[in-house]
Amino acid sequence: MPRFDGTGPMGLGPRTGRGLGPCGRGYGYRRFASPKNEAAALEDEIHTLEEELKALKEEKAALDKELKDQK
């Protein structure tokens, strides 16, 4: 959150970033009552990270294509 106002990156709302803010990974946010809830939260995080990786690979491929077209 650039302005720490709860709106997330670009004002899109909470939980739309990479989880690097003060309420993200490892900062006390993940306190779940049961292993089942923890497992579900981990599955959600895995899915989020996989989607982010996919987006990064697509962005890199587009940049690689742009560089190749410039040559």
PQR file of N, CA, C, O and H, with PARSE charges and radii, in Angstrom:
ATOM      1  N   MET A   1       0.839  -1.182   0.000 -0.4000 1.5000
ATOM      2  CA  MET A   1       0.000   0.000   0.000 -0.0000 2.0000
ATOM      3  C   MET A   1       0.881   1.241   0.000  0.5500 1.7000
ATOM      4  O   MET A   1       1.557   1.526   0.989 -0.5500 1.4000
ATOM      5  N   PRO A   2       0.876   1.954  -1.067 -0.5600 1.5000
ATOM      6  CA  PRO A   2       1.743   3.118  -1.135  0.2800 2.0000
ATOM      7  C   PRO A   2       1.434   4.170  -0.080  0.5500 1.7000
ATOM      8  O   PRO A   2       2.348   4.781   0.472 -0.5500 1.4000
ATOM      9  N   ARG A   3       0.172   4.384   0.201 -0.4000 1.5000
ATOM     10  CA  ARG A   3      -0.200   5.419   1.166 -0.0000 2.0000
ATOM     11  C   ARG A   3      -0.697   4.826   2.490  0.5500 1.7000
ATOM     12  O   ARG A   3      -1.164   5.569   3.352 -0.5500 1.4000
ATOM     13  H   ARG A   3      -0.572   3.887  -0.247  0.4000 1.0000
ATOM     14  N   PHE A   4      -0.606   3.520   2.665 -0.4000 1.5000
ATOM     15  CA  PHE A   4      -1.052   2.818   3.866 -0.0000 2.0000
ATOM     16  C   PHE A   4      -2.490   3.187   4.238  0.5500 1.7000
ATOM     17  O   PHE A   4      -2.823   3.340   5.414 -0.5500 1.4000
ATOM     18  H   PHE A   4      -0.226   2.916   1.964  0.4000 1.0000
ATOM     19  N   ASP A   5      -3.345   3.329   3.200 -0.4000 1.5000
ATOM     20  CA  ASP A   5      -4.738   3.698   3.439 -0.0000 2.0000
ATOM     21  C   ASP A   5      -5.707   2.534   3.246  0.5500 1.7000
ATOM     22  O   ASP A   5      -6.922   2.729   3.262 -0.5500 1.4000
ATOM     23  H   ASP A   5      -3.075   3.205   2.245  0.4000 1.0000
ATOM     24  N   GLY A   6      -5.177   1.331   3.064 -0.4000 1.5000
ATOM     25  CA  GLY A   6      -6.022   0.153   2.950 -0.0000 2.0000
ATOM     26  C   GLY A   6      -6.574  -0.096   1.560  0.5500 1.7000
ATOM     27  O   GLY A   6      -7.379  -1.009   1.379 -0.5500 1.4000
ATOM     28  H   GLY A   6      -4.190   1.172   3.051  0.4000 1.0000
ATOM     29  N   THR A   7      -6.163   0.695   0.565 -0.4000 1.5000
ATOM     30  CA  THR A   7      -6.718   0.528  -0.775 -0.0000 2.0000
ATOM     31  C   THR A   7      -5.866  -0.352  -1.673  0.5500 1.7000
ATOM     32  O   THR A   7      -6.284  -0.672  -2.786 -0.5500 1.4000
ATOM     33  H   THR A   7      -5.510   1.437   0.712  0.4000 1.0000
ATOM     34  N   GLY A   8      -4.708  -0.745  -1.230 -0.4000 1.5000
ATOM     35  CA  GLY A   8      -3.847  -1.581  -2.051 -0.0000 2.0000
ATOM     36  C   GLY A   8      -3.174  -0.791  -3.152  0.5500 1.7000
ATOM     37  O   GLY A   8      -3.338   0.425  -3.242 -0.5500 1.4000
ATOM     38  H   GLY A   8      -4.369  -0.485  -0.326  0.4000 1.0000
ATOM     39  N   PRO A   9      -2.406  -1.489  -4.002 -0.5600 1.5000
ATOM     40  CA  PRO A   9      -1.715  -0.794  -5.080  0.2800 2.0000
ATOM     41  C   PRO A   9      -2.718  -0.213  -6.075  0.5500 1.7000
ATOM     42  O   PRO A   9      -3.706  -0.863  -6.416 -0.5500 1.4000
ATOM     43  N   MET A  10      -2.472   0.965  -6.522 -0.4000 1.5000
ATOM     44  CA  MET A  10      -3.298   1.656  -7.506 -0.0000 2.0000
ATOM     45  C   MET A  10      -4.746   1.830  -7.060  0.5500 1.7000
ATOM     46  O   MET A  10      -5.629   2.016  -7.897 -0.5500 1.4000
ATOM     47  H   MET A  10      -1.670   1.493  -6.245  0.4000 1.0000
ATOM     48  N   GLY A  11      -5.005   1.772  -5.744 -0.4000 1.5000
ATOM     49  CA  GLY A  11      -6.352   2.002  -5.234 -0.0000 2.0000
ATOM     50  C   GLY A  11      -7.345   0.913  -5.570  0.5500 1.7000
ATOM     51  O   GLY A  11      -8.549   1.168  -5.591 -0.5500 1.4000
ATOM     52  H   GLY A  11      -4.288   1.621  -5.064  0.4000 1.0000
ATOM     53  N   LEU A  12      -6.869  -0.308  -5.837 -0.4000 1.5000
ATOM     54  CA  LEU A  12      -7.753  -1.392  -6.255 -0.0000 2.0000
ATOM     55  C   LEU A  12      -8.380  -2.158  -5.103  0.5500 1.7000
ATOM     56  O   LEU A  12      -9.201  -3.043  -5.341 -0.5500 1.4000
ATOM     57  H   LEU A  12      -5.891  -0.515  -5.820  0.4000 1.0000
ATOM     58  N   GLY A  13      -8.030  -1.857  -3.892 -0.4000 1.5000
ATOM     59  CA  GLY A  13      -8.609  -2.547  -2.750 -0.0000 2.0000
ATOM     60  C   GLY A  13      -7.600  -3.430  -2.052  0.5500 1.7000
ATOM     61  O   GLY A  13      -6.500  -3.645  -2.560 -0.5500 1.4000
ATOM     62  H   GLY A  13      -7.362  -1.138  -3.699  0.4000 1.0000
ATOM     63  N   PRO A  14      -7.972  -3.948  -0.880 -0.5600 1.5000
ATOM     64  CA  PRO A  14      -7.049  -4.776  -0.120  0.2800 2.0000
ATOM     65  C   PRO A  14      -6.799  -6.109  -0.806  0.5500 1.7000
ATOM     66  O   PRO A  14      -7.598  -6.563  -1.625 -0.5500 1.4000
ATOM     67  N   ARG A  15      -5.675  -6.730  -0.460 -0.4000 1.5000
ATOM     68  CA  ARG A  15      -5.272  -8.053  -0.946 -0.0000 2.0000
ATOM     69  C   ARG A  15      -5.098  -8.109  -2.458  0.5500 1.7000
ATOM     70  O   ARG A  15      -5.271  -9.170  -3.058 -0.5500 1.4000
ATOM     71  H   ARG A  15      -5.025  -6.362   0.204  0.4000 1.0000
ATOM     72  N   THR A  16      -4.755  -6.977  -3.089 -0.4000 1.5000
ATOM     73  CA  THR A  16      -4.520  -6.971  -4.521 -0.0000 2.0000
ATOM     74  C   THR A  16      -3.041  -6.838  -4.849  0.5500 1.7000
ATOM     75  O   THR A  16      -2.664  -6.820  -6.021 -0.5500 1.4000
ATOM     76  H   THR A  16      -4.614  -6.115  -2.602  0.4000 1.0000
ATOM     77  N   GLY A  17      -2.209  -6.747  -3.836 -0.4000 1.5000
ATOM     78  CA  GLY A  17      -0.772  -6.605  -4.074 -0.0000 2.0000
ATOM     79  C   GLY A  17      -0.036  -7.908  -3.891  0.5500 1.7000
ATOM     80  O   GLY A  17      -0.616  -8.988  -4.004 -0.5500 1.4000
ATOM     81  H   GLY A  17      -2.515  -6.762  -2.884  0.4000 1.0000
ATOM     82  N   ARG A  18       1.253  -7.797  -3.604 -0.4000 1.5000
ATOM     83  CA  ARG A  18       2.097  -8.977  -3.455 -0.0000 2.0000
ATOM     84  C   ARG A  18       2.264  -9.404  -2.006  0.5500 1.7000
ATOM     85  O   ARG A  18       3.021 -10.336  -1.732 -0.5500 1.4000
ATOM     86  H   ARG A  18       1.724  -6.919  -3.512  0.4000 1.0000
ATOM     87  N   GLY A  19       1.596  -8.767  -1.085 -0.4000 1.5000
ATOM     88  CA  GLY A  19       1.688  -9.153   0.315 -0.0000 2.0000
ATOM     89  C   GLY A  19       2.962  -8.709   0.990  0.5500 1.7000
ATOM     90  O   GLY A  19       3.414  -9.355   1.935 -0.5500 1.4000
ATOM     91  H   GLY A  19       0.980  -8.011  -1.307  0.4000 1.0000
ATOM     92  N   LEU A  20       3.550  -7.624   0.531 -0.4000 1.5000
ATOM     93  CA  LEU A  20       4.806  -7.178   1.100 -0.0000 2.0000
ATOM     94  C   LEU A  20       4.629  -6.065   2.129  0.5500 1.7000
ATOM     95  O   LEU A  20       5.611  -5.611   2.717 -0.5500 1.4000
ATOM     96  H   LEU A  20       3.182  -7.100  -0.236  0.4000 1.0000
ATOM     97  N   GLY A  21       3.421  -5.627   2.350 -0.4000 1.5000
ATOM     98  CA  GLY A  21       3.165  -4.546   3.296 -0.0000 2.0000
ATOM     99  C   GLY A  21       3.182  -5.024   4.734  0.5500 1.7000
ATOM    100  O   GLY A  21       3.467  -6.192   4.998 -0.5500 1.4000
ATOM    101  H   GLY A  21       2.624  -5.996   1.873  0.4000 1.0000
ATOM    102  N   PRO A  22       2.876  -4.124   5.677 -0.5600 1.5000
ATOM    103  CA  PRO A  22       2.948  -4.463   7.098  0.2800 2.0000
ATOM    104  C   PRO A  22       1.952  -5.531   7.533  0.5500 1.7000
ATOM    105  O   PRO A  22       2.137  -6.136   8.589 -0.5500 1.4000
ATOM    106  N   CYS A  23       0.903  -5.783   6.756 -0.4000 1.5000
ATOM    107  CA  CYS A  23      -0.073  -6.807   7.142 -0.0000 2.0000
ATOM    108  C   CYS A  23       0.118  -8.075   6.316  0.5500 1.7000
ATOM    109  O   CYS A  23      -0.711  -8.981   6.391 -0.5500 1.4000
ATOM    110  H   CYS A  23       0.752  -5.292   5.898  0.4000 1.0000
ATOM    111  N   GLY A  24       1.184  -8.159   5.533 -0.4000 1.5000
ATOM    112  CA  GLY A  24       1.407  -9.297   4.658 -0.0000 2.0000
ATOM    113  C   GLY A  24       2.203 -10.393   5.311  0.5500 1.7000
ATOM    114  O   GLY A  24       2.286 -10.480   6.536 -0.5500 1.4000
ATOM    115  H   GLY A  24       1.858  -7.422   5.472  0.4000 1.0000
ATOM    116  N   ARG A  25       2.794 -11.239   4.473 -0.4000 1.5000
ATOM    117  CA  ARG A  25       3.503 -12.452   4.896 -0.0000 2.0000
ATOM    118  C   ARG A  25       4.397 -12.231   6.113  0.5500 1.7000
ATOM    119  O   ARG A  25       5.308 -11.403   6.100 -0.5500 1.4000
ATOM    120  H   ARG A  25       2.726 -11.169   3.478  0.4000 1.0000
ATOM    121  N   GLY A  26       4.110 -12.988   7.152 -0.4000 1.5000
ATOM    122  CA  GLY A  26       5.001 -13.000   8.297 -0.0000 2.0000
ATOM    123  C   GLY A  26       4.850 -11.854   9.270  0.5500 1.7000
ATOM    124  O   GLY A  26       5.663 -11.742  10.188 -0.5500 1.4000
ATOM    125  H   GLY A  26       3.370 -13.661   7.162  0.4000 1.0000
ATOM    126  N   TYR A  27       3.877 -11.015   9.125 -0.4000 1.5000
ATOM    127  CA  TYR A  27       3.716  -9.871  10.011 -0.0000 2.0000
ATOM    128  C   TYR A  27       2.481  -9.995  10.893  0.5500 1.7000
ATOM    129  O   TYR A  27       1.859  -8.987  11.227 -0.5500 1.4000
ATOM    130  H   TYR A  27       3.217 -11.106   8.379  0.4000 1.0000
ATOM    131  N   GLY A  28       2.121 -11.210  11.272 -0.4000 1.5000
ATOM    132  CA  GLY A  28       1.029 -11.405  12.209 -0.0000 2.0000
ATOM    133  C   GLY A  28      -0.348 -11.500  11.590  0.5500 1.7000
ATOM    134  O   GLY A  28      -1.328 -11.678  12.314 -0.5500 1.4000
ATOM    135  H   GLY A  28       2.626 -12.029  11.000  0.4000 1.0000
ATOM    136  N   TYR A  29      -0.459 -11.390  10.284 -0.4000 1.5000
ATOM    137  CA  TYR A  29      -1.772 -11.419   9.638 -0.0000 2.0000
ATOM    138  C   TYR A  29      -2.332 -12.827   9.578  0.5500 1.7000
ATOM    139  O   TYR A  29      -3.546 -13.018   9.662 -0.5500 1.4000
ATOM    140  H   TYR A  29       0.337 -11.246   9.695  0.4000 1.0000
ATOM    141  N   ARG A  30      -1.459 -13.814   9.432 -0.4000 1.5000
ATOM    142  CA  ARG A  30      -1.905 -15.189   9.227 -0.0000 2.0000
ATOM    143  C   ARG A  30      -2.042 -15.927  10.553  0.5500 1.7000
ATOM    144  O   ARG A  30      -1.193 -16.749  10.897 -0.5500 1.4000
ATOM    145  H   ARG A  30      -0.474 -13.658   9.364  0.4000 1.0000
ATOM    146  N   ARG A  31      -3.088 -15.643  11.287 -0.4000 1.5000
ATOM    147  CA  ARG A  31      -3.369 -16.356  12.535 -0.0000 2.0000
ATOM    148  C   ARG A  31      -4.698 -17.084  12.353  0.5500 1.7000
ATOM    149  O   ARG A  31      -5.771 -16.507  12.532 -0.5500 1.4000
ATOM    150  H   ARG A  31      -3.778 -14.975  11.008  0.4000 1.0000
ATOM    151  N   PHE A  32      -4.603 -18.350  11.998 -0.4000 1.5000
ATOM    152  CA  PHE A  32      -5.792 -19.132  11.697 -0.0000 2.0000
ATOM    153  C   PHE A  32      -6.067 -20.100  12.832  0.5500 1.7000
ATOM    154  O   PHE A  32      -5.147 -20.542  13.520 -0.5500 1.4000
ATOM    155  H   PHE A  32      -3.732 -18.818  11.853  0.4000 1.0000
ATOM    156  N   ALA A  33      -7.335 -20.426  13.024 -0.4000 1.5000
ATOM    157  CA  ALA A  33      -7.762 -21.228  14.161 -0.0000 2.0000
ATOM    158  C   ALA A  33      -7.478 -22.715  13.992  0.5500 1.7000
ATOM    159  O   ALA A  33      -7.385 -23.432  14.988 -0.5500 1.4000
ATOM    160  H   ALA A  33      -8.082 -20.067  12.465  0.4000 1.0000
ATOM    161  N   SER A  34      -7.339 -23.192  12.773 -0.4000 1.5000
ATOM    162  CA  SER A  34      -7.170 -24.628  12.598 -0.0000 2.0000
ATOM    163  C   SER A  34      -6.210 -24.925  11.456  0.5500 1.7000
ATOM    164  O   SER A  34      -5.970 -24.070  10.603 -0.5500 1.4000
ATOM    165  H   SER A  34      -7.414 -22.609  11.964  0.4000 1.0000
ATOM    166  N   PRO A  35      -5.664 -26.126  11.437 -0.5600 1.5000
ATOM    167  CA  PRO A  35      -4.799 -26.526  10.323  0.2800 2.0000
ATOM    168  C   PRO A  35      -5.545 -26.511   8.987  0.5500 1.7000
ATOM    169  O   PRO A  35      -4.948 -26.233   7.948 -0.5500 1.4000
ATOM    170  N   LYS A  36      -6.845 -26.809   9.010 -0.4000 1.5000
ATOM    171  CA  LYS A  36      -7.649 -26.786   7.783 -0.0000 2.0000
ATOM    172  C   LYS A  36      -7.670 -25.372   7.200  0.5500 1.7000
ATOM    173  O   LYS A  36      -7.508 -25.191   5.993 -0.5500 1.4000
ATOM    174  H   LYS A  36      -7.331 -27.035   9.855  0.4000 1.0000
ATOM    175  N   ASN A  37      -7.868 -24.377   8.057 -0.4000 1.5000
ATOM    176  CA  ASN A  37      -7.871 -22.985   7.598 -0.0000 2.0000
ATOM    177  C   ASN A  37      -6.490 -22.579   7.096  0.5500 1.7000
ATOM    178  O   ASN A  37      -6.372 -21.875   6.093 -0.5500 1.4000
ATOM    179  H   ASN A  37      -8.000 -24.524   9.038  0.4000 1.0000
ATOM    180  N   GLU A  38      -5.462 -23.018   7.783 -0.4000 1.5000
ATOM    181  CA  GLU A  38      -4.089 -22.712   7.374 -0.0000 2.0000
ATOM    182  C   GLU A  38      -3.805 -23.328   6.006  0.5500 1.7000
ATOM    183  O   GLU A  38      -3.206 -22.685   5.144 -0.5500 1.4000
ATOM    184  H   GLU A  38      -5.557 -23.591   8.597  0.4000 1.0000
ATOM    185  N   ALA A  39      -4.242 -24.591   5.807 -0.4000 1.5000
ATOM    186  CA  ALA A  39      -4.038 -25.263   4.525 -0.0000 2.0000
ATOM    187  C   ALA A  39      -4.765 -24.519   3.409  0.5500 1.7000
ATOM    188  O   ALA A  39      -4.219 -24.360   2.318 -0.5500 1.4000
ATOM    189  H   ALA A  39      -4.728 -25.113   6.508  0.4000 1.0000
ATOM    190  N   ALA A  40      -5.976 -24.067   3.665 -0.4000 1.5000
ATOM    191  CA  ALA A  40      -6.732 -23.314   2.663 -0.0000 2.0000
ATOM    192  C   ALA A  40      -6.036 -21.989   2.348  0.5500 1.7000
ATOM    193  O   ALA A  40      -5.976 -21.574   1.190 -0.5500 1.4000
ATOM    194  H   ALA A  40      -6.420 -24.196   4.551  0.4000 1.0000
ATOM    195  N   ALA A  41      -5.515 -21.332   3.377 -0.4000 1.5000
ATOM    196  CA  ALA A  41      -4.811 -20.069   3.163 -0.0000 2.0000
ATOM    197  C   ALA A  41      -3.546 -20.290   2.344  0.5500 1.7000
ATOM    198  O   ALA A  41      -3.216 -19.478   1.479 -0.5500 1.4000
ATOM    199  H   ALA A  41      -5.564 -21.669   4.317  0.4000 1.0000
ATOM    200  N   LEU A  42      -2.839 -21.379   2.610 -0.4000 1.5000
ATOM    201  CA  LEU A  42      -1.633 -21.686   1.847 -0.0000 2.0000
ATOM    202  C   LEU A  42      -1.972 -21.998   0.392  0.5500 1.7000
ATOM    203  O   LEU A  42      -1.238 -21.598  -0.512 -0.5500 1.4000
ATOM    204  H   LEU A  42      -3.107 -22.039   3.313  0.4000 1.0000
ATOM    205  N   GLU A  43      -3.069 -22.702   0.159 -0.4000 1.5000
ATOM    206  CA  GLU A  43      -3.502 -22.976  -1.214 -0.0000 2.0000
ATOM    207  C   GLU A  43      -3.814 -21.677  -1.944  0.5500 1.7000
ATOM    208  O   GLU A  43      -3.457 -21.514  -3.111 -0.5500 1.4000
ATOM    209  H   GLU A  43      -3.665 -23.026   0.894  0.4000 1.0000
ATOM    210  N   ASP A  44      -4.480 -20.754  -1.257 -0.4000 1.5000
ATOM    211  CA  ASP A  44      -4.773 -19.450  -1.852 -0.0000 2.0000
ATOM    212  C   ASP A  44      -3.488 -18.707  -2.193  0.5500 1.7000
ATOM    213  O   ASP A  44      -3.377 -18.095  -3.255 -0.5500 1.4000
ATOM    214  H   ASP A  44      -4.770 -20.887  -0.309  0.4000 1.0000
ATOM    215  N   GLU A  45      -2.522 -18.765  -1.286 -0.4000 1.5000
ATOM    216  CA  GLU A  45      -1.251 -18.075  -1.521 -0.0000 2.0000
ATOM    217  C   GLU A  45      -0.503 -18.706  -2.689  0.5500 1.7000
ATOM    218  O   GLU A  45       0.081 -17.998  -3.508 -0.5500 1.4000
ATOM    219  H   GLU A  45      -2.612 -19.262  -0.423  0.4000 1.0000
ATOM    220  N   ILE A  46      -0.519 -20.031  -2.768 -0.4000 1.5000
ATOM    221  CA  ILE A  46       0.112 -20.729  -3.890 -0.0000 2.0000
ATOM    222  C   ILE A  46      -0.523 -20.289  -5.200  0.5500 1.7000
ATOM    223  O   ILE A  46       0.179 -19.988  -6.165 -0.5500 1.4000
ATOM    224  H   ILE A  46      -0.993 -20.606  -2.103  0.4000 1.0000
ATOM    225  N   HIS A  47      -1.844 -20.252  -5.233 -0.4000 1.5000
ATOM    226  CA  HIS A  47      -2.558 -19.830  -6.439 -0.0000 2.0000
ATOM    227  C   HIS A  47      -2.181 -18.398  -6.819  0.5500 1.7000
ATOM    228  O   HIS A  47      -1.932 -18.105  -7.988 -0.5500 1.4000
ATOM    229  H   HIS A  47      -2.414 -20.497  -4.449  0.4000 1.0000
ATOM    230  N   THR A  48      -2.140 -17.519  -5.833 -0.4000 1.5000
ATOM    231  CA  THR A  48      -1.793 -16.128  -6.083 -0.0000 2.0000
ATOM    232  C   THR A  48      -0.379 -16.011  -6.641  0.5500 1.7000
ATOM    233  O   THR A  48      -0.147 -15.273  -7.599 -0.5500 1.4000
ATOM    234  H   THR A  48      -2.341 -17.757  -4.883  0.4000 1.0000
ATOM    235  N   LEU A  49       0.555 -16.730  -6.052 -0.4000 1.5000
ATOM    236  CA  LEU A  49       1.939 -16.683  -6.519 -0.0000 2.0000
ATOM    237  C   LEU A  49       2.086 -17.273  -7.917  0.5500 1.7000
ATOM    238  O   LEU A  49       2.866 -16.767  -8.724 -0.5500 1.4000
ATOM    239  H   LEU A  49       0.367 -17.330  -5.274  0.4000 1.0000
ATOM    240  N   GLU A  50       1.339 -18.345  -8.214 -0.4000 1.5000
ATOM    241  CA  GLU A  50       1.381 -18.931  -9.550 -0.0000 2.0000
ATOM    242  C   GLU A  50       0.851 -17.943 -10.590  0.5500 1.7000
ATOM    243  O   GLU A  50       1.412 -17.820 -11.678 -0.5500 1.4000
ATOM    244  H   GLU A  50       0.705 -18.757  -7.558  0.4000 1.0000
ATOM    245  N   GLU A  51      -0.230 -17.241 -10.249 -0.4000 1.5000
ATOM    246  CA  GLU A  51      -0.786 -16.244 -11.157 -0.0000 2.0000
ATOM    247  C   GLU A  51       0.194 -15.088 -11.365  0.5500 1.7000
ATOM    248  O   GLU A  51       0.342 -14.587 -12.480 -0.5500 1.4000
ATOM    249  H   GLU A  51      -0.686 -17.340  -9.364  0.4000 1.0000
ATOM    250  N   GLU A  52       0.858 -14.669 -10.294 -0.4000 1.5000
ATOM    251  CA  GLU A  52       1.844 -13.598 -10.404 -0.0000 2.0000
ATOM    252  C   GLU A  52       3.015 -14.039 -11.272  0.5500 1.7000
ATOM    253  O   GLU A  52       3.498 -13.268 -12.101 -0.5500 1.4000
ATOM    254  H   GLU A  52       0.738 -15.076  -9.388  0.4000 1.0000
ATOM    255  N   LEU A  53       3.476 -15.282 -11.086 -0.4000 1.5000
ATOM    256  CA  LEU A  53       4.575 -15.807 -11.896 -0.0000 2.0000
ATOM    257  C   LEU A  53       4.174 -15.853 -13.369  0.5500 1.7000
ATOM    258  O   LEU A  53       4.965 -15.494 -14.241 -0.5500 1.4000
ATOM    259  H   LEU A  53       3.083 -15.908 -10.412  0.4000 1.0000
ATOM    260  N   LYS A  54       2.965 -16.287 -13.641 -0.4000 1.5000
ATOM    261  CA  LYS A  54       2.467 -16.333 -15.015 -0.0000 2.0000
ATOM    262  C   LYS A  54       2.473 -14.936 -15.633  0.5500 1.7000
ATOM    263  O   LYS A  54       2.899 -14.763 -16.775 -0.5500 1.4000
ATOM    264  H   LYS A  54       2.323 -16.579 -12.933  0.4000 1.0000
ATOM    265  N   ALA A  55       2.002 -13.944 -14.886 -0.4000 1.5000
ATOM    266  CA  ALA A  55       1.967 -12.568 -15.388 -0.0000 2.0000
ATOM    267  C   ALA A  55       3.378 -12.050 -15.651  0.5500 1.7000
ATOM    268  O   ALA A  55       3.615 -11.369 -16.649 -0.5500 1.4000
ATOM    269  H   ALA A  55       1.656 -14.085 -13.958  0.4000 1.0000
ATOM    270  N   LEU A  56       4.313 -12.371 -14.760 -0.4000 1.5000
ATOM    271  CA  LEU A  56       5.695 -11.944 -14.947 -0.0000 2.0000
ATOM    272  C   LEU A  56       6.323 -12.585 -16.176  0.5500 1.7000
ATOM    273  O   LEU A  56       7.055 -11.929 -16.918 -0.5500 1.4000
ATOM    274  H   LEU A  56       4.120 -12.924 -13.949  0.4000 1.0000
ATOM    275  N   LYS A  57       6.038 -13.867 -16.394 -0.4000 1.5000
ATOM    276  CA  LYS A  57       6.574 -14.550 -17.574 -0.0000 2.0000
ATOM    277  C   LYS A  57       6.003 -13.954 -18.852  0.5500 1.7000
ATOM    278  O   LYS A  57       6.718 -13.813 -19.844 -0.5500 1.4000
ATOM    279  H   LYS A  57       5.444 -14.400 -15.791  0.4000 1.0000
ATOM    280  N   GLU A  58       4.703 -13.598 -18.836 -0.4000 1.5000
ATOM    281  CA  GLU A  58       4.087 -12.977 -20.005 -0.0000 2.0000
ATOM    282  C   GLU A  58       4.704 -11.605 -20.272  0.5500 1.7000
ATOM    283  O   GLU A  58       4.953 -11.242 -21.421 -0.5500 1.4000
ATOM    284  H   GLU A  58       4.122 -13.712 -18.030  0.4000 1.0000
ATOM    285  N   GLU A  59       4.946 -10.848 -19.202 -0.4000 1.5000
ATOM    286  CA  GLU A  59       5.550  -9.534 -19.351 -0.0000 2.0000
ATOM    287  C   GLU A  59       6.971  -9.658 -19.912  0.5500 1.7000
ATOM    288  O   GLU A  59       7.370  -8.886 -20.784 -0.5500 1.4000
ATOM    289  H   GLU A  59       4.743 -11.143 -18.268  0.4000 1.0000
ATOM    290  N   LYS A  60       7.726 -10.630 -19.405 -0.4000 1.5000
ATOM    291  CA  LYS A  60       9.092 -10.838 -19.895 -0.0000 2.0000
ATOM    292  C   LYS A  60       9.075 -11.251 -21.358  0.5500 1.7000
ATOM    293  O   LYS A  60       9.894 -10.774 -22.144 -0.5500 1.4000
ATOM    294  H   LYS A  60       7.402 -11.257 -18.696  0.4000 1.0000
ATOM    295  N   ALA A  61       8.151 -12.131 -21.735 -0.4000 1.5000
ATOM    296  CA  ALA A  61       8.056 -12.567 -23.125 -0.0000 2.0000
ATOM    297  C   ALA A  61       7.739 -11.388 -24.041  0.5500 1.7000
ATOM    298  O   ALA A  61       8.286 -11.289 -25.139 -0.5500 1.4000
ATOM    299  H   ALA A  61       7.486 -12.518 -21.096  0.4000 1.0000
ATOM    300  N   ALA A  62       6.865 -10.502 -23.596 -0.4000 1.5000
ATOM    301  CA  ALA A  62       6.526  -9.324 -24.388 -0.0000 2.0000
ATOM    302  C   ALA A  62       7.743  -8.416 -24.543  0.5500 1.7000
ATOM    303  O   ALA A  62       7.986  -7.880 -25.624 -0.5500 1.4000
ATOM    304  H   ALA A  62       6.420 -10.583 -22.704  0.4000 1.0000
ATOM    305  N   LEU A  63       8.505  -8.243 -23.468 -0.4000 1.5000
ATOM    306  CA  LEU A  63       9.717  -7.425 -23.543 -0.0000 2.0000
ATOM    307  C   LEU A  63      10.767  -8.063 -24.448  0.5500 1.7000
ATOM    308  O   LEU A  63      11.431  -7.372 -25.220 -0.5500 1.4000
ATOM    309  H   LEU A  63       8.308  -8.678 -22.590  0.4000 1.0000
ATOM    310  N   ASP A  64      10.914  -9.382 -24.349 -0.4000 1.5000
ATOM    311  CA  ASP A  64      11.862 -10.092 -25.204 -0.0000 2.0000
ATOM    312  C   ASP A  64      11.476  -9.926 -26.673  0.5500 1.7000
ATOM    313  O   ASP A  64      12.338  -9.711 -27.525 -0.5500 1.4000
ATOM    314  H   ASP A  64      10.375  -9.943 -23.721  0.4000 1.0000
ATOM    315  N   LYS A  65      10.191 -10.024 -26.963 -0.4000 1.5000
ATOM    316  CA  LYS A  65       9.700  -9.854 -28.329 -0.0000 2.0000
ATOM    317  C   LYS A  65       9.967  -8.424 -28.817  0.5500 1.7000
ATOM    318  O   LYS A  65      10.374  -8.215 -29.960 -0.5500 1.4000
ATOM    319  H   LYS A  65       9.490 -10.198 -26.271  0.4000 1.0000
ATOM    320  N   GLU A  66       9.735  -7.456 -27.942 -0.4000 1.5000
ATOM    321  CA  GLU A  66       9.978  -6.059 -28.301 -0.0000 2.0000
ATOM    322  C   GLU A  66      11.462  -5.838 -28.609  0.5500 1.7000
ATOM    323  O   GLU A  66      11.810  -5.160 -29.576 -0.5500 1.4000
ATOM    324  H   GLU A  66       9.404  -7.626 -27.014  0.4000 1.0000
ATOM    325  N   LEU A  67      12.332  -6.417 -27.775 -0.4000 1.5000
ATOM    326  CA  LEU A  67      13.776  -6.288 -28.013 -0.0000 2.0000
ATOM    327  C   LEU A  67      14.181  -6.956 -29.325  0.5500 1.7000
ATOM    328  O   LEU A  67      15.014  -6.433 -30.066 -0.5500 1.4000
ATOM    329  H   LEU A  67      12.050  -6.968 -26.989  0.4000 1.0000
ATOM    330  N   LYS A  68      13.591  -8.105 -29.605 -0.4000 1.5000
ATOM    331  CA  LYS A  68      13.918  -8.820 -30.832 -0.0000 2.0000
ATOM    332  C   LYS A  68      13.457  -8.023 -32.061  0.5500 1.7000
ATOM    333  O   LYS A  68      14.145  -7.991 -33.081 -0.5500 1.4000
ATOM    334  H   LYS A  68      12.914  -8.530 -29.003  0.4000 1.0000
ATOM    335  N   ASP A  69      12.287  -7.383 -31.951 -0.4000 1.5000
ATOM    336  CA  ASP A  69      11.757  -6.601 -33.068 -0.0000 2.0000
ATOM    337  C   ASP A  69      12.592  -5.340 -33.316  0.5500 1.7000
ATOM    338  O   ASP A  69      12.602  -4.823 -34.433 -0.5500 1.4000
ATOM    339  H   ASP A  69      11.728  -7.409 -31.122  0.4000 1.0000
ATOM    340  N   GLN A  70      13.285  -4.842 -32.301 -0.4000 1.5000
ATOM    341  CA  GLN A  70      14.112  -3.641 -32.440 -0.0000 2.0000
ATOM    342  C   GLN A  70      15.409  -3.922 -33.201  0.5500 1.7000
ATOM    343  O   GLN A  70      16.019  -3.009 -33.756 -0.5500 1.4000
ATOM    344  H   GLN A  70      13.277  -5.262 -31.393  0.4000 1.0000
ATOM    345  N   LYS A  71      15.819  -5.171 -33.223 -0.4000 1.5000
ATOM    346  CA  LYS A  71      17.094  -5.526 -33.869 -0.0000 2.0000
ATOM    347  C   LYS A  71      16.971  -5.575 -35.368  0.5500 1.7000
ATOM    348  O   LYS A  71      17.950  -5.858 -36.058 -0.5500 1.4000
ATOM    349  H   LYS A  71      15.324  -5.913 -32.772  0.4000 1.0000
TER
END
